Amino acid sequence: MKLYREGNIDLRRVTLTVFSILLISRCFSGQLKAQIPIKGFCRYQSFPVRQGFHSFMPLSFNGDPYTDLALFDSQKKELITLTGQAEGAFGRQKVSSLKEEISFMEPIDNNLPGSLCAFISRKNRKAGLISFTSSGSPEILSQLKFDSYPGGMSLADINSDGHEEILVYGEAFNGLSIISRKKNRLYEKKVISKKIFSHAVITDLNHDSYPDIVAVDLFSNSLKFLYNNSMGGFYEAREIKARQKITSLMSYDFDLDGTKDIIVTQGNGIFVLFGDYVSSFSRTRTISTEFQPDEVVVSDFNRDGLNDIAYLNRQHSVMSVAYSTGGGSFCREVNYLNKDHLCSIAPFYSKFLTGILSLDSKGEIYLISNLSVIKSGTSMWLGAYPSAISYFDAGNDDITDICSVDKFRPALDIMIRDNAGIPSYFYPVDLVDSCTNVEIYDQKADEKTFFCYTKGKRLIQAVTVNFKNNRVSKNNFYAAGPLYDLKVMNSSGGSRAKLYAALISSGNLRLEVFEYVNYKYTSLLSRNLETNTIDARVDQYSPLSIFYWKKGSNCFYFKKLVLDGELKQQNYLNEFTLPASRANAYWSWVTGDIFNQDRGCAVNFIFDTDYYYAFISSMEKSTKLKLKGKFSNLKIRNSSMLFIGEVKFNGLKKLLVYNDADRALEKLDVINKSGILLSSRLAEGSDVESYFVKNMNFKKYHFVYTDKSEKCVTIKELH
């Protein structure tokens, strides 16, 4: 009988130099693309579970089309099962006691959808079988004890009897053992003894329908290929040396050509050794990763017909995804999760859903899956730690797109939605430094410029994205002093933005103007305006003005300067005076077209232990309101919790505030003639860090905010 389609393969040693050479590069192999096709793979969900569990396994114990879960831990004689529900949710949690601590567990005989599993207890040096009832109750059926400590297992039907055998290995285990069973009784057969294998996997290397073994020899740090002799025995036929420690091993038909490939992690890299009919593994592909992969899962996450790779790094508690672009190339790595104490990941398949499950030891399960429709309460991924958030229209097609500053990288993350409103493309743009504010110039249909800055710092980072040719350019420049506000307006030519920056340095207020000249942003004009200033806002409405707070000897003054084209004082308005006794008060304020008259106005909310005032400034007059009744519970954390925008189609702009006390977005109506302030509740939200209000579909307006505890973006319909 001919075991190999191309004849016998001799025992020989090969050094796989690609393992170390390609690790020099810190980017994915193949051409880097600014546009990453996520195609809706951005839905975010989280579910609380009991703390202290470090491992989990998707399974199906009740036979319905929804995936269930089992949580276990090598230090606990407990197991938790969660019943799967529609749309990736999990229902009832059942806690069960066990006789053994379980270190590893895998479904066995997949034709019995996960009701029977193999397990390993490293602490007790055992392997065994465990079954689950339809309600999720576990029962250990049989066990087998070893003379050494098992560290992992791989399952396959080696002897073609219709039942999967268990290959056992480990860094403290004697060689390799195959565990077979008859009527749930377990029997051990030693494949190799007196050697140590840190990882092993059963796979068909030469496409002869007899499963073979690939194992990592711990001491030689090499891949050992053991071929099946079709009679239940194995012999070593090949070795591939590695120059760095191999940290994980799996077998998967990655390129979907019908032959099994070998996927190895080593250092900061994932290596795919593509199989063929003679198991030469002459074709390889390397993915250099930002962090060292501890666990790897493979699936077609964005449903484009190509397998992608996700990995977990426990040290930095990060889960990342590399999307395949075909031909062995990948997009740049995308960080999907950064949670405390992430400990395990697994692919997730349920009715109509594909995703990645992640578990942390603090008692939380996270699911990233495909988003098919945006409705109230939808949460989305937008970078590992989204903070400052804003909106724009990439193609001027009336579909609202989103951008956010990622605190984790730092980066500007841009998400483009398709005609159905589903996030389709993702642009991660690295920044020199993180920022708290983003201003957008959107006069051109296919090209937008994002100006990123932080209040109190001088750096301005301009990111220009051409969404037609997917080109990204960056231009970093510095203001003459610390920035307190930045407004974007049309330049004289109209093709580039003109920037007006309010700067305060040692109390001196300055207004600086930037314009794009000779392929960079250049300061054209700068002028000192005032002393003893503590905060300022640029009013972009005509005439050009600047609102600011000034500290006097006995009072705080709120003022407005109207300027000419030379930034010279044209008119001076003294709006409000706040006694120095209110020095411990804090205030939040916003400027914009509050009264929908194409004129700049300002609203200040001043709060201390005794008083709460609203100061409303317009061109005609200024109004001071002492807030009473329900307004005494109005808690505005900072000025970013104030927003001016529409709340319905073809509606007027409204003054909006996120009230921390009620955890709600509220609309404040200012009645101009009487100076009365009215409020109405629009939506609820918790742990809001930044937000905007815009229509995310063609039917409703939405409250869109970054949730700082969940590190996601949540969308709520307005009431």
Secondary structure as UniProt FT lines:
FT   TURN            5..6
FT   STRAND          13..15
FT   HELIX           18..21
FT   HELIX           22..24
FT   STRAND          36..37
FT   TURN            39..40
FT   STRAND          41..48
FT   TURN            51..52
FT   STRAND          55..59
FT   STRAND          68..72
FT   TURN            74..75
FT   STRAND          78..84
FT   HELIX           86..88
FT   STRAND          90..97
FT   STRAND          104..107
FT   TURN            110..111
FT   TURN            113..115
FT   STRAND          116..121
FT   TURN            122..125
FT   STRAND          126..132
FT   TURN            134..135
FT   STRAND          138..145
FT   STRAND          152..156
FT   STRAND          165..170
FT   STRAND          176..182
FT   TURN            183..184
FT   STRAND          185..192
FT   STRAND          197..203
FT   STRAND          212..217
FT   TURN            218..221
FT   STRAND          222..228
FT   STRAND          234..241
FT   STRAND          246..252
FT   TURN            254..255
FT   STRAND          261..266
FT   STRAND          269..274
FT   TURN            277..278
FT   STRAND          283..288
FT   STRAND          295..299
FT   TURN            301..302
FT   STRAND          308..313
FT   TURN            314..317
FT   STRAND          318..322
FT   STRAND          324..326
FT   TURN            327..328
FT   STRAND          329..330
FT   STRAND          334..338
FT   TURN            340..341
FT   STRAND          342..350
FT   TURN            351..352
FT   STRAND          353..360
FT   TURN            361..363
FT   STRAND          364..370
FT   TURN            376..377
FT   STRAND          378..380
FT   STRAND          386..392
FT   TURN            394..395
FT   STRAND          401..406
FT   TURN            407..410
FT   STRAND          411..417
FT   TURN            419..420
FT   STRAND          423..430
FT   STRAND          437..441
FT   STRAND          447..453
FT   TURN            455..456
FT   STRAND          459..466
FT   TURN            467..470
FT   STRAND          471..478
FT   STRAND          483..490
FT   STRAND          497..505
FT   TURN            506..507
FT   STRAND          508..517
FT   TURN            518..519
FT   STRAND          520..530
FT   STRAND          533..539
FT   STRAND          545..551
FT   STRAND          555..563
FT   TURN            565..566
FT   STRAND          569..579
FT   HELIX           580..582
FT   TURN            583..584
FT   STRAND          586..592
FT   TURN            594..595
FT   STRAND          601..607
FT   STRAND          612..617
FT   STRAND          622..626
FT   HELIX           629..633
FT   HELIX           639..641
FT   STRAND          642..646
FT   TURN            649..650
FT   STRAND          653..659
FT   TURN            660..663
FT   STRAND          664..671
FT   TURN            672..675
FT   STRAND          676..684
FT   STRAND          688..694
FT   STRAND          702..707
FT   TURN            708..711
FT   STRAND          712..717
//
